[in-house]
Amino acid sequence: MVLTKSRAAPVAGMDGPVKKKVKRSDEENNSDLESLQKNLLGQCLCSMPDSVLRKPFRSLKILHQDDGHGCCTAYIANWSRDRTLLFLSSVQLLCEVALKQNARGLVCSRISDVCDALIRNEHGLVDYLIELSAHSDRFVSFASGRALSAFFLVSRAHVDPRWLDRLTDNALSSSYPETTHPQKMAFSLDVIKRVTEWKDCEEHPLEDKDCQPPPSCHVLSVSDPDSLDSSQIKCLCIKALEAKWPAVVNSFDRILRIYPTQHESTVVTFLGLWEAIISVKANLSIVDTKPFYAHLANFVALLNASVSPIVWRHMLDLFNEVLCYGSTLALQDILAEEPCSLAHLIVRSVKDWRLLETIPYRGGSGRFGGGTGDGDRPLLQKAVLLVLKAVAVTVKETRCESSSDSSVASESEDVDADMAVIERSIREVLRQLDNCVKALLPFHPETPLAQWVVQLFSDQDDALIEGMVCCLDVSVGLFHRENASQDLRRALSPAISLAQFLRTVSHGSDVLLDYLVSNETCFLLYLLRLLKYIRRNWIEFATTCGNELSDIMSVFSRLHLAIERLIARSLFPYNINPVLRLLEKCEQLYENINVQQF
């Protein structure tokens, strides 16, 4: 349905005396919503009379009129833009206050009563909010989506599946952008995205954590743990979308091929939702998310010079989320088929189809874009990280398969042959990556990849550590063979990466300690694997470090002492003993060198 202004009803915006009458009515009626918002900001609705409290919700009207062709047109009657926005912001505020109070265990009984009435859909709120998805004012549509997502979150398991069906049907009604408005599709996908991304009990650091209902409020105690769990509504939304996902994907495939810039904001919403569903941060089960991996390959082919930089960035974000190497794939013994297939496709796209040459680094199209200026460094960072992760996944998959098949000597020889083939492909991919980066950024031609990766990501901690993990794992995976490429060995040298990384953090052991204590990066994984590499390849590591070896080992020694101090005070958040043992062994190797030199 499309919201329109009907001549059969007095709608705000009409000419003549009716317009003035509606405006005066809105100004008078807005006082009830203003009172509702004021009381919600005070965390309590107990002082509001029931008639005033429920008045805005009883005033909802969706009228339908035959358009003369046998179809009904829906419109919201008698409300101006200001009152509509005031109502939508009140609904969102009501639901958000209820969510926060619920998380703290004490809820104003009147807030709870109003939310229960809305959950029962006594006033047709859901239909009203979905109808506003096609409002001619984009901000009204936006505010309606925010209100609806907050309402779904407060409803949780009590959401009627028919509401979600209507929401997803609302998206699919805009499958053909040349005939219908894609705004409805963006509305529905954004509502599901906000629900999927919701984090329970999350509070802003500056928020007043003591903000509770006032002493005069009649509160209800909440003790049911299920009331704090948003996973139910997330699963309901994902399940409602799952059956219609192929049609949604096909629609956006078509939009990107035919209208790459015309519907850019809608495409961005779609890609953001796709990333949110696949993200490990959503805490959705593998079973729930598996159907959403099926169509990724089609979109790799859409990364070309005709796609805008902003769509490029969101597509790279999506692919990087699928190849979540540092947080997931690097820890798995057996890799799933979907990320491996995507990794293979990325490797092939770079090696055979020159994917990196189509990056719109300076805007425009063609080789790195044809514009001027400093270029889009974040876009380049995303592309580089994606290639490194695709290479790391490909090498890891090959090693996992070989370790399960190399029970006899002949099979072991086959494994080496397979790894040699993989190495040739990887060498070409990394050569193209190296050329691309050095064509765009002022790195010296002889700077090895292991060094410039650290310099490129020096402003992004999470990407920096994940990039170093990728380089380390590829190095370990490829170079256990005696006839491995020496040039590629130096290009990916873990010692060179470490030395540059420590120079970047000014050899501060406290920075390394912060990384270890924080869960925002995969630094623990990196340090564990790095120390194992150093222990097994000590001579090569020490030789490559050269004069910097003493500075590097000094950082490790200070880190060792800092960890022990925290352990002594029971302040370390997890079992760090494996790292301590490896630090001790590496320090012993260094001490042995000093003794021999002496």
C-alpha positions in Angstrom: 0.0 0.0 0.0 1.1 3.6 -0.7 0.4 6.4 1.6 -1.3 9.3 -0.2 -3.4 12.3 0.5 -7.0 11.5 -0.2 -9.7 14.0 -1.2 -12.2 12.1 0.7 -10.8 13.0 4.2 -9.5 16.1 5.8 -5.8 15.5 5.8 -3.2 18.0 6.9 -1.8 19.9 3.9 -5.2 20.5 2.2 -6.2 23.9 1.0 -9.0 26.0 2.6 -10.4 26.2 6.1 -10.1 22.4 6.7 -6.3 22.9 6.8 -6.5 25.5 9.6 -9.0 23.4 11.6 -6.7 20.3 11.4 -3.7 22.5 12.4 -5.5 23.9 15.5 -6.6 20.4 16.4 -3.1 19.1 16.2 -1.7 21.9 18.3 -4.3 21.1 21.0 -3.8 17.3 20.8 0.0 17.5 20.9 -0.2 18.4 24.6 -1.0 14.7 25.4 2.1 13.5 23.6 4.3 16.2 25.1 3.1 15.2 28.5 3.8 11.5 27.7 7.3 12.3 26.7 8.0 14.5 29.7 6.9 11.7 32.1 8.8 9.0 30.2 12.0 11.1 30.6 11.2 11.0 34.3 11.0 7.2 34.1 7.4 7.0 35.3 3.9 7.3 34.0 2.1 6.8 37.3 1.0 10.4 37.5 -0.7 10.4 34.1 -4.5 9.8 34.0 -5.4 6.7 32.0 -7.6 8.7 29.5 -4.7 11.0 28.7 -2.2 8.1 28.6 -4.1 6.0 26.0 -5.5 8.9 24.0 -2.7 9.1 21.4 -2.9 5.3 20.7 -6.7 5.3 20.4 -6.4 8.1 17.8 -4.6 5.9 15.3 -6.5 5.6 12.0 -5.7 3.9 8.8 -8.3 4.6 6.1 -8.6 2.8 2.8 -10.2 4.2 -0.3 -10.9 2.5 -3.7 -8.6 4.2 -6.3 -11.1 3.5 -9.1 -9.1 0.6 -10.4 -10.2 -2.0 -7.9 -7.3 -1.3 -5.5 -7.3 0.3 -2.1 -5.0 3.1 -1.2 -4.1 3.5 2.5 -3.4 6.8 4.2 -3.1 8.0 7.8 -6.0 10.4 8.5 -6.0 13.8 10.2 -2.4 13.9 11.5 0.1 16.6 10.5 3.8 15.9 10.0 4.6 17.4 13.4 2.1 15.3 15.3 3.1 12.2 13.5 6.8 12.7 14.3 5.9 13.5 17.9 3.9 10.3 18.2 6.7 8.2 16.6 9.3 9.6 18.9 7.1 8.9 21.9 6.6 5.3 20.9 10.3 4.8 20.5 11.0 6.5 23.8 8.4 4.4 25.6 9.9 1.2 24.3 13.5 2.2 25.0 12.7 3.3 28.6 10.9 -0.1 29.1 13.9 -2.0 27.7 16.4 -0.1 30.0 14.2 -0.5 33.1 13.6 -4.2 32.3 17.4 -4.7 32.1 17.8 -3.1 35.6 15.1 -5.3 37.1 12.5 -2.6 38.0 9.8 -1.4 35.6 7.2 1.3 36.2 3.9 -0.6 36.2 2.1 1.9 34.0 4.9 1.7 31.4 4.5 -2.0 31.6 0.8 -1.8 31.1 1.0 0.5 28.1 3.7 -1.8 26.5 1.5 -4.9 27.1 -1.5 -3.2 25.4 0.7 -2.3 22.4 2.1 -5.9 22.3 -1.5 -7.2 22.1 -1.9 -4.7 19.2 -5.1 -3.3 20.7 -4.6 -0.1 18.8 -3.2 -1.4 15.5 0.2 0.1 16.1 2.1 -2.3 13.9 -0.1 -1.7 10.9 0.2 2.0 11.4 4.0 2.0 11.6 4.4 -0.3 8.6 2.0 1.9 6.5 4.3 4.9 7.3 7.1 3.1 5.4 6.0 4.7 2.2 5.3 8.1 3.6 6.3 10.9 1.2 8.4 12.5 3.9 11.6 10.3 4.3 12.1 11.4 7.9 8.7 10.2 8.9 9.5 6.8 7.3 12.9 6.8 9.1 11.3 7.6 12.5 8.6 5.0 12.0 11.3 2.3 11.4 13.1 3.3 14.6 9.9 3.1 16.5 9.0 -0.3 15.0 12.4 -1.9 15.8 12.2 -0.6 19.4 8.7 -2.1 19.6 9.8 -5.5 18.4 12.6 -5.5 20.9 10.3 -4.8 23.8 7.8 -7.4 22.5 10.6 -10.1 22.1 9.0 -13.6 22.0 5.4 -12.1 22.0 5.8 -10.7 18.4 3.0 -12.0 16.2 4.6 -13.9 13.2 2.0 -12.2 11.0 3.6 -8.8 11.8 7.0 -10.1 10.6 5.4 -11.6 7.5 3.8 -8.3 6.6 7.1 -6.5 7.2 9.1 -8.8 4.9 6.2 -8.7 2.3 6.5 -5.0 2.5 10.1 -5.3 1.4 9.4 -7.6 -1.5 6.6 -5.4 -2.8 9.5 -3.1 -3.9 11.4 -5.7 -5.9 11.2 -3.8 -9.1 12.6 -0.3 -8.5 11.4 1.1 -11.9 7.8 0.5 -10.9 7.6 0.8 -7.2 9.4 2.7 -4.4 12.5 1.0 -2.9 11.9 3.1 0.2 9.6 0.4 1.6 12.3 -2.3 1.0 14.9 -0.1 2.9 12.4 0.5 5.7 11.8 -3.2 6.3 15.5 -4.3 6.0 16.6 -1.5 8.4 14.0 -2.6 11.0 15.4 -6.2 10.9 19.0 -4.9 10.9 18.4 -2.8 14.1 16.8 -5.8 15.8 19.7 -8.1 14.8 22.4 -5.7 15.9 20.8 -5.0 19.3 23.0 -5.8 22.3 21.3 -6.7 25.6 22.1 -4.5 28.6 24.3 -2.2 26.7 24.7 1.2 28.2 26.6 4.3 27.0 29.6 5.1 29.2 28.1 8.6 29.9 24.6 7.3 30.7 23.4 7.7 34.2 23.4 4.1 35.5 21.4 5.2 38.6 18.5 6.4 36.4 15.6 4.4 38.1 11.9 5.1 38.5 11.3 7.7 41.2 10.4 6.6 44.8 6.8 7.5 44.2 6.5 5.1 41.2 4.7 1.8 41.6 7.3 -0.6 40.2 7.3 -4.2 39.1 10.2 -6.4 39.9 11.5 -8.4 36.9 13.3 -11.6 37.6 12.6 -13.7 34.6 16.0 -14.2 32.7 14.2 -14.7 29.4 12.9 -11.1 29.6 16.5 -9.9 29.2 17.2 -12.1 26.2 16.7 -10.6 22.7 17.8 -13.8 20.9 14.2 -14.9 20.5 13.0 -11.8 18.5 16.3 -11.9 16.5 15.6 -15.5 15.5 12.0 -14.7 14.7 13.1 -11.9 12.4 15.7 -14.0 10.7 13.3 -16.9 10.2 10.7 -14.5 8.7 13.4 -13.2 6.3 14.9 -16.6 5.4 12.2 -17.9 3.1 12.2 -14.6 1.2 16.0 -14.0 1.2 16.6 -15.4 -2.3 14.1 -13.0 -3.8 15.6 -10.1 -1.8 19.1 -11.0 -3.0 17.9 -11.3 -6.6 16.3 -7.8 -6.3 19.5 -6.2 -5.2 21.6 -8.1 -7.7 19.4 -6.6 -10.3 19.6 -3.1 -8.7 23.4 -3.2 -8.7 23.6 -4.3 -12.3 21.1 -1.9 -13.7 20.9 1.0 -11.2 24.3 1.0 -9.4 24.0 4.6 -8.1 20.3 5.5 -8.3 19.3 3.4 -5.3 22.6 3.6 -3.4 21.1 4.2 0.1 18.8 1.2 -0.2 21.7 -1.0 -1.3 23.8 0.1 1.7 20.9 -0.8 4.0 20.7 -4.3 2.4 24.4 -4.9 2.7 24.4 -3.7 6.3 21.7 -6.1 7.2 23.5 -9.0 5.4 26.7 -8.2 7.4 24.7 -7.9 10.6 23.1 -11.4 10.1 26.4 -13.1 9.4 28.4 -11.2 12.1 29.6 -13.2 15.0 28.6 -10.3 17.2 24.9 -11.0 16.5 25.2 -14.3 18.5 23.0 -16.1 16.1 23.3 -19.9 15.7 25.2 -21.4 12.7 21.9 -23.1 11.7 20.1 -19.8 11.6 22.7 -17.9 9.5 23.8 -20.7 7.1 21.1 -19.9 4.5 22.4 -16.4 4.2 25.8 -17.5 2.8 24.3 -19.0 -0.3 24.5 -16.0 -2.7 27.8 -14.3 -1.8 29.6 -15.4 -5.0 27.2 -13.4 -7.2 28.2 -10.2 -5.4 32.0 -10.7 -5.8 31.4 -10.3 -9.5 29.6 -7.0 -8.9 32.8 -5.4 -7.5 33.7 -3.4 -10.5 34.4 0.1 -11.7 30.7 1.0 -12.1 30.0 0.6 -8.4 30.4 3.6 -6.2 33.1 3.8 -3.4 30.5 3.7 -0.6 28.9 0.5 -2.0 32.4 -1.0 -2.5 33.2 -0.3 1.2 30.0 -2.0 2.4 30.5 -5.0 0.1 34.1 -5.3 1.4 32.8 -5.1 5.0 30.4 -8.0 4.2 33.1 -10.2 2.7 35.5 -9.4 5.5 32.8 -10.4 8.0 32.4 -13.8 6.3 36.1 -14.3 6.4 36.3 -13.5 10.1 39.8 -15.0 10.4 41.2 -13.6 13.6 38.0 -14.2 15.7 36.8 -17.5 14.2 38.4 -19.2 11.2 41.9 -19.2 12.5 40.8 -21.1 15.6 38.9 -23.8 13.8 40.3 -27.2 12.9 38.0 -27.7 10.0 36.7 -24.8 8.0 33.2 -24.5 6.6 32.6 -24.7 2.9 31.1 -21.2 2.6 34.1 -19.0 3.7 36.5 -21.3 1.9 34.5 -20.9 -1.4 34.5 -17.1 -0.9 38.2 -17.1 -0.2 38.9 -19.1 -3.4 36.8 -16.7 -5.4 38.6 -13.6 -4.0 42.0 -15.2 -4.7 40.9 -16.0 -8.3 39.4 -12.6 -8.8 42.7 -10.9 -7.8 44.9 -13.3 -9.7 43.0 -13.8 -12.9 40.5 -11.0 -13.2 42.5 -8.1 -11.8 40.1 -7.2 -9.1 42.4 -4.8 -7.4 42.7 -2.6 -10.5 39.0 -1.7 -10.3 39.2 -0.2 -6.8 37.8 3.3 -6.9 40.6 4.7 -4.7 40.3 8.2 -5.9 36.7 8.0 -7.1 35.8 7.5 -10.7 36.4 4.3 -12.5 39.2 2.3 -14.2 42.6 1.6 -12.6 42.4 2.9 -9.0 39.9 5.7 -10.1 40.7 8.7 -12.2 40.3 11.5 -9.8 42.8 13.5 -7.7 43.5 13.9 -4.1 44.8 11.7 -1.3 42.5 8.8 -2.1 40.2 6.6 0.0 42.6 5.0 2.5 39.9 3.2 4.5 38.6 1.6 1.2 42.2 0.4 0.4 42.6 -1.0 3.9 39.4 -3.0 3.6 40.5 -4.4 0.3 44.0 -5.3 1.5 42.6 -7.0 4.6 40.1 -9.0 2.5 42.9 -10.3 0.2 45.1 -11.2 3.2 42.2 -13.1 4.9 41.4 -14.9 1.6 45.0 -16.0 1.3 45.2 -17.1 4.9 41.9 -19.1 4.6 43.1 -20.8 1.4 46.4 -21.9 3.0 44.8 -23.0 6.2 42.2 -25.1 4.3 44.9 -26.8 2.3 46.9 -27.6 5.5 43.8 -28.9 7.3 43.0 -31.2 4.4 46.6 -32.4 4.1 47.0 -33.1 7.8 44.0 -35.5 7.7 45.3 -37.2 4.5 49.0 -37.5 5.1 49.2 -40.8 6.9 51.8 -42.4 4.5 54.9 -41.1 2.8 53.4 -41.0 -0.7 50.5 -38.9 0.5 52.9 -36.6 2.2 54.6 -36.0 -1.2 51.2 -35.2 -2.7 50.6 -32.7 0.0 53.9 -31.0 -0.8 52.9 -30.9 -4.4 49.6 -29.4 -3.6 51.2 -26.8 -1.4 53.6 -25.9 -4.1 50.7 -25.2 -6.5 49.0 -23.1 -3.8 52.2 -21.2 -3.2 52.5 -20.2 -6.9 48.9 -18.8 -6.8 49.6 -17.0 -3.5 52.8 -15.5 -4.8 51.0 -14.0 -7.8 48.1 -12.7 -5.6 50.5 -11.0 -3.1 52.6 -9.6 -6.0 49.5 -7.9 -7.4 48.6 -6.7 -3.9 52.1 -5.3 -3.3 52.1 -3.5 -6.7 48.6 -2.1 -6.0 49.5 -0.6 -2.6 52.9 0.8 -3.8 51.2 2.4 -6.8 48.8 4.2 -4.4 50.9 4.9 -1.3 54.5 6.3 -1.0 56.2 3.1 0.2 59.7 2.3 -1.0 59.7 -0.3 -3.8 61.8 -2.6 -1.7 59.6 -2.4 1.4 58.4 -6.0 2.1 54.7 -6.7 2.5 55.2 -7.8 6.1 56.4 -4.2 6.9 53.9 -2.1 4.9 51.0 -4.1 6.2 51.8 -2.8 9.7 52.3 0.7 8.4 49.0 0.7 6.4 46.9 -0.4 9.4 48.7 1.6 12.1 45.5 3.6 12.8 43.2 0.5 13.1 44.1 -1.8 15.9 41.7 -4.7 15.1 42.7 -4.7 11.4 46.3 -4.4 12.2 46.4 -7.4 14.5 44.3 -9.5 12.2 46.5 -8.6 9.2 49.6 -9.7 11.1 47.9 -13.0 12.1 47.1 -13.6 8.4 50.7 -13.0 7.4 52.1 -15.1 10.2 49.8 -18.1 9.4 50.5 -17.9 5.7 54.2 -17.8 6.4 54.0 -20.8 8.8 51.7 -22.7 6.4 53.8 -22.2 3.3 57.4 -22.3 4.4 57.8 -25.5 6.2 59.0 -27.0 2.9 62.7 -26.9 2.1 62.1 -25.6 -1.4 59.8 -22.8 -0.5 60.2 -19.5 -2.2 62.8 -17.3 -0.4 61.4 -14.1 -1.9 58.0 -14.9 -0.5 59.5 -16.0 2.8 61.0 -12.5 3.2 57.9 -10.7 2.0 55.8 -12.4 4.7 58.5 -12.5 7.4 56.9 -12.6 10.9 60.2 -11.0 12.3 59.9 -8.0 10.0 56.2 -7.5 11.0 57.0 -7.7 14.7 59.9 -5.3 14.4 57.7 -2.8 12.6 54.9 -3.3 15.0 57.0 -2.6 18.0 58.5 0.5 16.3 54.9 1.7 15.7 54.0 1.4 19.5 57.4 2.8 20.5 58.5 -0.5 22.0 55.9 0.0 24.8 55.2 -3.2 26.7 52.3 -1.5 28.3 50.6 -1.3 24.9 51.0 -5.0 24.4 49.6 -5.6 27.9 46.5 -3.5 27.0 46.0 -5.5 23.9 46.2 -8.7 25.9 43.7 -7.6 28.5 41.3 -6.1 26.0 38.9 -8.3 23.9 38.7 -5.9 21.1 41.5 -7.5 19.0 42.9 -11.0 18.4 46.2 -10.1 20.0 46.3 -13.1 22.3 46.0 -15.4 19.3 48.8 -13.4 17.5 51.1 -13.5 20.4 50.7 -17.2 21.1 51.4 -18.1 17.5 54.2 -15.6 17.2 56.0 -17.0 20.2 55.6 -20.5 19.0 57.1 -19.5 15.7 60.0 -17.8 17.4 60.7 -20.9 19.5 60.7 -23.2 16.5 62.6 -20.9 14.1 64.8 -19.1 16.6 67.9 -18.8 14.4 66.0 -17.5 11.4 64.1 -15.0 13.7 67.2 -13.8 15.4 69.1 -13.4 12.1 66.3 -11.4 10.5 65.9 -9.1 13.5 69.6 -8.3 13.5 70.4 -5.3 15.7 66.8 -4.9 16.7 66.8 -8.3 18.5 67.8 -6.9 21.9 65.1 -4.2 21.8 62.5 -6.8 20.9 63.5 -9.2 23.6 63.6 -6.3 26.1 59.9 -5.6 25.3 59.1 -9.3 25.9 60.9 -9.3 29.2 59.0 -6.2 30.5 55.7 -7.7 29.3 56.6 -10.9 31.2 57.1 -9.0 34.4 54.0 -6.9 34.0 51.8 -10.0 33.5 53.3 -11.6 36.6 52.5 -8.5 38.7 48.9 -8.7 37.6 48.7 -12.4 38.3 50.1 -11.9 41.8 47.3 -9.4 42.5 44.6 -11.7 40.8 43.9 -9.0 38.3 44.5 -10.9 35.0 41.1 -11.6 33.4 41.9 -15.1 32.1 44.5 -17.9 32.2 47.6 -16.4 30.6 50.0 -19.2 31.6 50.5 -20.5 28.1 51.9 -17.1 27.0 54.1 -16.9 30.1 55.7 -20.3 29.4 56.4 -19.4 25.8 57.9 -16.0 26.9 60.2 -17.9 29.3 61.4 -20.3 26.5 62.1 -17.4 24.1 64.0 -15.5 26.8 66.0 -18.6 27.5 67.0 -18.9 23.8 68.1 -15.2 23.9 70.1 -15.7 27.0 71.9 -18.7 25.5 73.0 -16.5 22.6 74.4 -14.0 25.0 76.2 -16.7 26.9 77.7 -18.1 23.7 78.8 -14.6 22.6 80.4 -13.9 26.0 
